[in-house]
Every structure is written in C-alpha cells, then in structure tokens.
Amino acid sequence: MGDNTTGDAAALDAAVAAAGWRRAGFAGAAIGVVAAGAAVGVALERLTVGRGIRRRARLALDAAGPYGALRGTPGRAIADDGTELHYEVEEVDPEGGAGPRRRRLFGRRLPAPVTVVFCHGYCLNQDAWHFQRAALRGLVRTVYWDQRSHGRSQRGRAQAEGVPVTIDQLGRDLRAVLDAAAPEGPVVLVGHSMGGMTVMALAAHYPEYVRERVAGVALFDTSSGGLGEVNFGLPVAGMNVVRRFLPGVLKALGSRAELVERGRQATADLFAGVIKRYSFSSKDVDPAVARFAERLIESTPIDVVAEFYPAFLEHDKAEALLAFRDLPVLVLAGDKDLVTPSSHSVAIADLLPDAELVLVPDAGHLVMMEYPETVTDRLADLLTRSGAALGEKGAAARRSVRG
C-alpha cells in the first residue's frame, strides 16, 4: 500500500506539471496551511493506531450511524439543458395527526398546505438534511433534491460540453424541480451554503414566482456575494497564494480525476481531519456524524469540485434578496463557520431587516448536522410564521372579493 501511495503521488505531480501548472507547489504549500492542524493530529494517531484498526473504526461508525438512509418517493425534473435532476418527496402522513388533530413539531402547529423544498450545499447531496428530514417526516410535505452533478442527479450536460457551471444555472434548476415536484400551492425554500445561493438565483430569475408561490425562506450558512474575500482561517499571505493558483490547480487535478481519486483514498485519514475542521466547530460532535459528513464530501468527484469552484467567486445576488423582503425569512449560521463566515449572514440580514437572524454559538459550516435540534426548532418556527402569513393573505383576499 505504501509503494502505491508513493507512486500515485509522483504520478500526480507529473500530471500537474504536464498540465502547465509548474508553480502549483506554491499553492500546495499555502493549501497545506489549511490542513496543518488536522495533519498533526492524524500523524499522532498513526503512531498509535494501525491502518486496519482505523478502517474497521470507519466501518463501525458507518454501521452505528446509518445517516442518509431515509428515502422518499423519487422523481425526475429536467433542467433547461436536458440534465436530469433527482428529487424525492415526503408526503404528509394521514395517520400522523392530520385534520382535527393538527400536526405539531416542538409544540408548534405546522401549516397543512405548504411544501418545504430543501437545497443542499457544495460537495454534499440531499442526505445532508438527514436530521431535519427525520424530524419533519410525515408532518409536512417536503421535497429534497440533488443539485446537478451531485448525489443521484445526472452530471450537468452543459458542463460535459464545456459550458461553465453558474449559480444562475442552479437557480433555473431549482425552478425545474419546483415545477415538477410542487406544481401548485405555497412553498417554503430552505437552502444551505450553495443551496442558499441557488434560492437567491431563483429569486433573481423568477421574481414573479417568489411573489405568487413562496411563503417563506430559510438561508443557512450562505452568502449573497464577496466569497473571493473569505480567508478560510488562513494567514493573509497564504490565502493570497491560494486565491492566485487554486482555480488552475483544481482544473489540472480535475483533468486527472481517476488518478486524484486514488490519491484521495490513499490519504483518507488526512482529509477526514480537514473535513472535520471545516465542517464543525464543536469538540463534542458525534464521531458518527463527522464520519457521515466525510462520506458525503468524499462522494463528490474531484472534477465536479473543480467545475463548481469558479462559480462562487462570481456569485453576487445581494439585489435578488429584495424579492424576499415581504416574506418570513430565517437567516441562520454557525458563528465559527470558516467557509461562509457568519458576517455574510449578518450582511444578508441587514438587507432584510425583518428577517430573523440566528447565530449558533460554537457551530461550523454544517450547522444542520452539528446542532440539528437548534436548526429544526428555528425552521419549525419559520413554518409557523409562514402559515400565519398565508392565513393573513387568504383573509385579505377574501375581504377583497367580498368588498
């Protein structure tokens, strides 16, 4: 195994050089600063724990925490470039408290007619919402979908032909999913990270849809723009080098996807530490949850990682947020998020002064996994407020008809 790892590393260096990125070593050194703390812990672990034991520990965690196993009724939406987008619907359980018994979550009454649509983030898939899915199952109609090139959705057809992926494209993808999975009735849109940007792109392209159909919006650990200024917890000098070289390095690595994937498998321990650092902040995060996040991120091919990264640097949807100003909005973020810092959520809330802003203490980027009860509690409150707003709109419409 050691010889294979060495050979893969040498071949990878050669591939990068052949691709014309001879200065990639500088970027690698800067990126290495990101992994330094995690690497030290991994190195110490290797002194005392054998590879076989670590592999068995991963299998045990996977078995102990079967997260991501919840499934709904599957469906397919077709994007405007022909890409097939996988979604799943969870219907209200008629035996679970519908009608006179009224559904409740965390002591709140939930609106019956609304459909809640969940949009996941970069390098994840719909299973990232596992804990919210488990809590809401049968109580309210929900839709979970995989963004193009992620999860069970098809690889972007336009990208296969060389067209760069954009956040605007993701907004159009969301519209295709909404038309297929929730063709009528009010919807509440929930987006995490890239998923929140997708929701903003929907508003930018289809403001009339937002006015007519959207009853509420939840934006978790996301940004309306300025992501090129995020330093990911790195020293300024190191981050400047990363910004300069990373897009090219990712492109070169994406062109050697098969080789890189073998390298990722060989260095799984190191990347597990890096994933944990950038996903969570709490020292008490369940190891099975950390392993779940690791599996989600590992499942995203390196060429998809490379393909999507430039889109974030171009993302700017601050003006689109104004489409949500008359709606119940929840803006929630971990206050220790290194990927989309909480200052970006504060900036969103500043543009939507009536929004509820929640900064979760000692939480990282995957706040919905790290503090699932807090997130689900605030989401339940948003659904209640959305239902109340719908009731007020309905009453106003009836008064207008009578008047």
MIVOBA-527698 format. One line per field, with one value per residue (C-alpha): y, z, x; residue number from 1. Coordinates in Angstrom, 3 decimals, padded with zeros to 6 digits, m for minus. Layout:
# residues N
c2 = [Y_...] $
c3 = [Z_...] $
c1 = [X_...] $
nr = [NUM_...] $
***
This chain:
# residues 403
c2 = [000.000_002.389_001.860_002.501_005.726_006.953_006.071_007.863_010.985_011.026_010.479_013.237_015.682_014.768_015.254_018.716_019.694_018.335_020.395_023.515_024.309_024.277_026.748_024.616_023.711_027.221_026.801_023.371_024.859_027.504_024.982_022.871_025.528_024.656_021.042_021.605_021.284_018.269_016.654_016.861_015.034_012.409_011.883_011.324_008.900_006.889_006.392_004.531_003.218_000.872_001.327_m001.782_m000.578_002.815_001.140_m001.032_002.048_003.753_000.724_000.613_004.307_003.770_000.900_002.733_005.888_004.942_008.601_009.399_006.252_007.998_007.839_009.346_008.916_009.556_011.823_013.436_017.038_018.071_021.181_023.593_021.908_018.429_017.419_015.012_016.204_013.678_014.684_012.856_013.789_013.052_013.388_014.188_011.051_010.956_008.862_011.129_013.876_015.426_017.067_017.853_016.531_019.109_018.314_019.621_019.925_021.248_022.304_024.372_023.891_023.350_024.629_021.864_023.069_024.172_022.236_022.717_022.406_021.732_022.761_021.312_022.792_022.290_018.779_017.443_015.919_015.802_013.441_016.393_017.229_013.850_015.213_017.754_015.082_012.706_015.409_016.652_013.279_012.801_016.172_018.461_017.887_018.116_017.893_017.064_017.219_016.702_019.593_018.819_016.639_015.831_012.826_010.932_013.746_013.499_015.104_018.513_018.059_021.607_021.104_017.919_020.145_022.646_025.229_026.595_025.981_029.108_029.888_031.258_027.787_026.310_028.778_027.607_024.003_024.762_026.152_022.893_020.905_023.148_022.805_019.018_018.294_021.161_022.384_024.101_025.550_027.636_026.625_027.385_027.384_026.171_026.494_025.711_027.332_026.803_025.857_029.294_030.867_028.705_030.124_033.659_032.859_031.633_034.997_036.850_034.993_034.456_037.279_036.713_033.099_034.334_036.769_034.178_030.951_031.438_031.612_031.721_031.380_029.896_030.646_028.669_029.394_031.115_034.313_036.867_037.622_038.552_034.972_035.854_037.694_034.730_033.568_030.182_030.818_031.096_033.775_036.572_035.751_032.084_032.894_035.305_032.487_030.129_032.641_033.089_029.453_027.351_027.614_026.429_023.688_022.386_022.445_020.444_017.947_017.653_016.676_013.745_012.699_008.955_009.418_012.021_009.817_007.078_009.628_010.753_007.183_006.747_009.921_009.491_009.971_013.390_014.592_013.354_015.798_018.636_017.922_017.931_021.244_022.981_021.331_021.583_023.732_021.895_019.432_017.319_016.493_012.855_010.835_009.078_012.468_013.558_010.346_010.956_014.392_012.819_010.254_012.944_015.091_012.168_011.113_014.287_013.609_015.888_017.082_018.258_020.027_021.798_022.529_024.354_026.342_029.318_029.920_031.023_033.713_035.266_034.922_038.246_038.157_040.923_042.661_039.431_039.265_042.172_039.754_038.211_041.436_040.921_037.248_035.478_034.835_032.915_033.643_031.193_030.488_028.956_031.711_029.751_028.988_029.222_028.544_031.198_033.305_034.461_038.042_037.078_036.066_039.343_041.171_039.276_040.157_043.821_043.760_042.057_043.921_041.938_038.613_036.558_036.318_033.397_032.890_029.485_029.561_027.240_025.947_025.468_025.265_022.129_023.620_021.467_018.362_019.811_021.337_019.654_020.351_024.079_024.260_022.217_024.285_027.559_026.012_024.906_028.462_029.750_027.306_028.549_032.164_031.253_029.590_032.663_034.907_032.673_032.901_036.700_036.781_034.465_036.578_039.749_038.106_037.026_040.549_041.932_039.594_040.497_044.198] $
c3 = [000.000_000.852_m002.520_m004.371_m002.444_m003.291_m006.934_m007.064_m005.523_m008.029_m010.937_m009.661_m009.501_m013.049_m014.225_m012.664_m014.235_m017.617_m017.389_m017.222_m013.535_m012.608_m009.825_m008.254_m005.496_m004.097_m003.988_m002.455_000.266_001.006_000.945_003.267_005.928_005.945_006.732_009.135_012.364_011.135_009.784_013.142_014.825_012.097_012.323_016.075_015.568_013.072_015.653_017.881_015.672_012.744_009.306_009.699_013.014_011.535_008.604_010.972_013.048_009.958_009.156_012.737_012.606_009.329_010.868_014.143_012.431_009.322_008.444_004.949_004.698_004.596_001.205_m000.263_m003.439_m006.250_m009.215_m012.045_m013.190_m016.483_m016.458_m019.394_m020.786_m020.525_m017.271_m015.188_m011.601_m008.914_m006.211_m003.514_m001.976_001.575_001.850_004.960_006.891_007.067_010.227_011.846_013.129_010.067_010.176_013.567_015.493_013.806_013.281_015.797_015.958_019.019_020.341_017.263_014.836_011.302_008.195_006.235_002.610_002.360_000.637_002.094_m000.507_000.705_m001.359_m000.270_m000.480_m002.442_m002.333_m000.469_m001.534_m000.261_002.563_004.285_005.579_007.336_010.783_009.546_007.293_010.220_012.340_009.668_008.142_007.820_009.432_006.430_002.709_001.864_m001.241_m001.220_m004.390_m005.573_m007.361_m010.842_m010.784_m007.099_m005.453_m007.704_m010.227_m013.648_m014.453_m015.962_m019.700_m020.472_m018.398_m020.316_m023.418_m021.772_m020.531_m017.099_m014.294_m012.759_m009.747_m012.213_m013.787_m010.356_m009.868_m013.126_m011.989_m008.814_m010.861_m012.857_m009.597_m008.210_m011.362_m011.257_m007.530_m006.266_m009.237_m007.047_m003.594_m001.418_m000.899_001.724_000.342_002.522_001.312_002.882_001.540_m002.261_m001.800_m000.330_m003.340_m005.542_m003.799_m004.403_m008.085_m008.343_m006.988_m009.448_m012.456_m011.328_m009.000_m010.040_m008.839_m005.460_m005.229_m006.198_m004.628_m001.951_001.620_003.475_003.077_005.240_004.413_006.332_006.310_002.947_001.206_m001.227_m002.616_m001.811_m001.389_m003.058_000.145_002.510_004.021_005.401_008.620_006.732_007.204_004.665_002.778_002.438_001.299_m001.369_m002.898_m002.715_m004.491_m007.239_m008.014_m006.695_m009.719_m012.052_m009.712_m009.356_m013.122_m013.570_m010.903_m012.419_m015.725_m013.948_m011.965_m011.844_m010.529_m007.994_m006.689_m005.950_m004.121_m002.088_m000.982_m000.019_002.095_003.579_007.155_006.395_004.522_007.285_009.607_007.113_006.509_010.226_010.723_008.001_008.737_012.515_015.397_018.499_020.061_021.105_017.623_017.377_015.585_013.562_012.363_011.458_009.518_007.786_006.608_005.440_003.326_001.749_000.748_m000.402_m002.749_m004.825_m007.698_m007.899_m011.381_m010.013_m007.162_m009.750_m012.040_m009.440_m007.592_m010.020_m009.797_m006.168_m006.979_m009.449_m007.212_m006.421_m005.566_m002.997_m005.117_m005.558_m001.786_m002.046_m003.543_m000.040_001.912_002.457_003.437_006.693_006.429_008.675_008.323_010.391_010.602_012.805_014.433_013.822_010.147_008.229_004.796_004.653_007.751_009.815_008.748_005.375_007.118_009.037_005.703_004.354_007.432_007.033_003.601_005.054_008.323_009.132_008.870_011.944_012.355_014.407_015.017_016.612_019.160_018.581_015.287_011.982_008.365_008.632_011.343_010.421_011.318_014.246_016.036_014.344_017.092_017.095_013.319_013.239_016.079_014.240_010.999_012.711_013.916_010.347_009.083_011.720_010.727_007.052_007.781_009.668_006.771_004.351_006.571_006.587_002.786_002.395_004.714_002.835_m000.476_000.859_002.150_m001.266_m003.008_m000.600_m000.837] $
c1 = [000.000_002.831_004.531_001.254_000.697_004.175_003.677_000.326_001.817_004.678_002.298_000.043_002.960_003.858_000.271_000.106_003.418_002.356_m000.815_001.314_000.915_004.577_004.036_001.324_003.764_003.365_m000.401_000.030_002.175_m000.432_m003.257_m001.158_m001.563_m005.260_m004.517_m001.632_m003.583_m005.500_m002.350_m000.598_m003.475_m003.556_000.195_m000.006_m002.880_m000.841_001.886_m000.528_m003.339_m002.820_m004.389_m006.540_m007.919_m008.769_m010.542_m012.575_m013.414_m014.843_m016.958_m018.197_m019.152_m020.992_m022.942_m023.652_m024.887_m026.907_m027.370_m028.553_m030.671_m034.064_m035.741_m038.896_m040.898_m038.390_m038.940_m037.000_m037.022_m035.439_m033.245_m033.164_m030.029_m031.578_m029.842_m031.942_m032.304_m033.214_m035.684_m037.640_m040.986_m042.124_m045.900_m047.922_m048.827_m052.654_m052.423_m049.854_m052.089_m053.712_m057.111_m058.652_m055.655_m053.344_m049.709_m047.183_m043.404_m041.611_m045.014_m045.889_m048.731_m047.470_m049.284_m051.003_m050.815_m047.188_m044.370_m040.890_m038.104_m034.555_m031.493_m028.140_m024.661_m021.433_m019.948_m022.987_m026.311_m029.882_m028.885_m027.189_m030.689_m030.995_m031.873_m034.411_m035.890_m036.299_m037.964_m040.378_m041.214_m044.954_m045.727_m045.387_m044.909_m041.198_m039.014_m035.301_m033.230_m029.671_m028.024_m026.666_m023.545_m024.188_m025.811_m028.216_m028.664_m027.108_m023.786_m024.517_m024.964_m023.901_m020.754_m019.955_m019.885_m017.546_m020.071_m019.034_m021.493_m023.028_m025.174_m027.726_m027.934_m028.613_m031.465_m033.016_m032.515_m034.445_m037.328_m037.435_m037.603_m040.349_m042.429_m042.106_m042.357_m044.541_m046.588_m049.184_m049.601_m047.272_m043.648_m041.022_m037.471_m034.604_m031.011_m027.652_m024.473_m024.583_m028.240_m028.932_m027.236_m029.454_m032.537_m031.230_m030.669_m034.271_m035.419_m033.182_m034.611_m038.212_m039.316_m042.930_m042.694_m041.491_m044.407_m047.001_m045.753_m043.079_m044.395_m041.067_m037.309_m034.537_m030.898_m028.283_m024.531_m024.676_m023.618_m025.017_m021.540_m017.961_m016.762_m013.478_m012.544_m013.008_m009.694_m010.867_m008.934_m005.637_m002.966_m003.400_m000.191_m001.098_m004.614_m003.384_m001.335_m004.311_m006.567_m003.991_m003.318_m006.217_m008.565_m005.801_m004.657_m008.228_m008.649_m005.462_m006.481_m009.962_m008.405_m006.712_m009.786_m009.122_m005.599_m006.662_m009.481_m006.946_m004.856_m007.854_m008.465_m004.836_m004.848_m008.341_m007.120_m005.653_m008.711_m011.002_m009.266_m009.534_m013.240_m013.937_m012.113_m014.105_m017.457_m017.731_m016.538_m017.727_m015.301_m018.269_m019.559_m020.654_m017.909_m020.608_m021.919_m018.382_m017.947_m021.294_m020.116_m016.865_m018.747_m020.931_m017.989_m015.853_m018.653_m018.248_m015.806_m012.773_m013.724_m017.088_m015.282_m013.112_m016.040_m018.141_m015.471_m015.198_m018.958_m018.645_m016.113_m018.588_m021.647_m023.355_m027.055_m027.481_m030.124_m032.075_m032.605_m035.040_m037.566_m037.837_m038.352_m042.093_m041.757_m040.930_m037.180_m034.795_m031.065_m029.031_m025.303_m022.654_m020.642_m017.418_m018.072_m014.768_m016.297_m019.031_m018.327_m021.283_m020.548_m022.062_m025.295_m025.281_m024.934_m027.961_m029.992_m029.001_m030.636_m033.718_m034.312_m037.462_m035.625_m034.845_m031.064_m029.730_m026.002_m025.451_m022.609_m019.648_m021.045_m019.262_m020.377_m022.548_m024.725_m027.744_m025.693_m023.760_m026.755_m029.737_m032.278_m031.481_m031.837_m035.045_m036.525_m035.913_m037.177_m040.383_m040.852_m040.385_m043.009_m045.422_m044.794_m045.166_m048.503_m049.687_m048.642_m050.538_m053.601_m053.406_m053.043_m056.032_m058.145_m057.164_m058.064_m061.480_m062.171_m061.195_m063.639_m066.463_m065.667] $
nr = [1_2_3_4_5_6_7_8_9_10_11_12_13_14_15_16_17_18_19_20_21_22_23_24_25_26_27_28_29_30_31_32_33_34_35_36_37_38_39_40_41_42_43_44_45_46_47_48_49_50_51_52_53_54_55_56_57_58_59_60_61_62_63_64_65_66_67_68_69_70_71_72_73_74_75_76_77_78_79_80_81_82_83_84_85_86_87_88_89_90_91_92_93_94_95_96_97_98_99_100_101_102_103_104_105_106_107_108_109_110_111_112_113_114_115_116_117_118_119_120_121_122_123_124_125_126_127_128_129_130_131_132_133_134_135_136_137_138_139_140_141_142_143_144_145_146_147_148_149_150_151_152_153_154_155_156_157_158_159_160_161_162_163_164_165_166_167_168_169_170_171_172_173_174_175_176_177_178_179_180_181_182_183_184_185_186_187_188_189_190_191_192_193_194_195_196_197_198_199_200_201_202_203_204_205_206_207_208_209_210_211_212_213_214_215_216_217_218_219_220_221_222_223_224_225_226_227_228_229_230_231_232_233_234_235_236_237_238_239_240_241_242_243_244_245_246_247_248_249_250_251_252_253_254_255_256_257_258_259_260_261_262_263_264_265_266_267_268_269_270_271_272_273_274_275_276_277_278_279_280_281_282_283_284_285_286_287_288_289_290_291_292_293_294_295_296_297_298_299_300_301_302_303_304_305_306_307_308_309_310_311_312_313_314_315_316_317_318_319_320_321_322_323_324_325_326_327_328_329_330_331_332_333_334_335_336_337_338_339_340_341_342_343_344_345_346_347_348_349_350_351_352_353_354_355_356_357_358_359_360_361_362_363_364_365_366_367_368_369_370_371_372_373_374_375_376_377_378_379_380_381_382_383_384_385_386_387_388_389_390_391_392_393_394_395_396_397_398_399_400_401_402_403] $
***
